[in-house]
């Protein structure tokens, strides 16, 4: 099977969203541009790690003055709309890479599909002969879009189940067996 590369520049929308009820949610990153709509399934922990790294990168760009003051001071682009329907998963995310293009002042995300054979990012054009190279999504975002993406992603992640006041594990609607309460249901 040949590799599919989805490339989005001049992105209209790049958001994290979920489908399902807390505790059983499926997380997606959805990208919309003139090239079309793509949707990649991700894990909650991948979203948390991605947001942490993006926020760190934006701080480093600001600290080292690697972008113009204008692009750094633009307000975050807010997007609270629902995911575009129908939600069709193009692939499940495996490796995620982040780069900063100083000339364009854009932050590029490269999200590669999960693969049993590949455990590192294979950039476009670097496909190895003989292995099924996982699909790749390339997204170029402005700093304002990245800050809006991070704000929404943090809200989506925190909208899940509330933590148990005793052990910190997520509470299900019917409660849970709390390790701090010697296995009794809370």
Secondary structure, 3 states (H helix, E strand, C coil): CCCCEEEECCCCEEEEEEECCCCCCEEEEEEEECCEEEEEEECHHHHHHHHHHHHHHHHHHHHCCCCCHHHHHCCCCCCCCCCCCCCCCCEEEEEEEEEEECCCCEEEEEEEECCCCCCCCCCCCCCCCCCCCCCEEEEEEEHHHHHHHHHHHHHHHHCCCCECCCCCCECCCCCCECHHHCCCEC
